[in-house]
Amino acid sequence: MKTLMAGARFMCIVAAAVLWLGPFRLAAAAGSSPQDKSAAALPKDTAQYVGADVCKTCHEDVYKKEFAATPHFKTTLENGHGCESCHGPGSAHVEGGGDVSKITSFKSLSRQDASARCLSCHGEAHEQRRFAQSPHNSNDVGCLDCHSPHHAKEPQRLLVQNQPQLCYGCHTSAKADFAKPFHHRVEQGLIQCSDCHSVHGTGPVRQVRALPSGDFVCYKCHADKQGPFVYEHVPVKTEGCASCHTPHGSTNPRLLRVSQINLLCLQCHTFPTQGPIGPAHNQSQKYQACTMCHGAIHGSNFSNVFFK
């Protein structure tokens, strides 16, 4: 009898302990690591990573000729899963005998989805926002329209075609400008489109780059025009170089927007009924180049009217 009573008392203690510890067990489960929860949530048939060597058994030509020679080869093998870093885990694809529907094929992805996969590695949060707001993205231009991980013609940036021909595919008017008598030497390979334009997005109009100082990118080459000057020419600082020059090309010397310098100056320096006053401003042939006197037109340290 005493044995039965002791056993009943023990069972009551155990039941009470279970009831008392129950909330703590639930709390511990709720506070388990994300890895434990994700592992529990994974279905049994979820694809696993198989390694680049397994991919190579079927895609040997692609692996050796198109992947091993690219920057992706070293970075994805050291910090990722090789081919599967972009195409996703491949075990289901392998078990399915090469079933394309069981692995990520970029041919089947939309431009937005393909670009999102690229930006998961190539871009911090602010860079992703810049590209999302860029004219390229708003005109449905994705990463793979300009870059090719397997068939690149330009190895450093994996471009599908070398600049400027790649840019000319859409920007046909720029191609015509560079064929004008006076032009920046892009066709000759001296500079590239990306030297002046941030192709992945930036704040200014036409995605024009700016120097770290915030000045125009033109000063990267034309440093003598940058200043600072004691007397600044206002349009240079407010409107930029393009207020007087056409940056791609022109039929006029110095890439000027108009053929005669005085006509360019008179677009701003004029009165309602007459031009600048004074005997030297009679606009005769002798005085049609304002810069004959106002030689420091980009800024001066000595003259507030930009005399030489």
Buried (B, 14 or more C-beta within 10 A) or exposed (E): EEEEEEEEEEEEEEEEEEEEEEEEEEEEEEEEEEEEEEEEEEEEEEBEBBEBEBBBEEBEEBBEEBBBEBEBBEEBBEEBBBBBBBBBBBBBBBEBEEEEEBBBEBEEBEBEEBBBBBBEEBBEEEEBEBBBEBEBBEEEBBBBBBBBBBEBEBEEBBBBBEBBEBBBEEBEEBBEBBEBEBBBEBEEEEBEBBBBBBBBBBEEEEBBBBEEEEBBBBBBEEEEBBBEBEBBBEBBBEEBBBBBBBBBBBEBEEBBBBEBBBBBBBEEEEEEEEBBEEEEBEBEEEBEEBBEBBEBBBBBEEBEEBEE
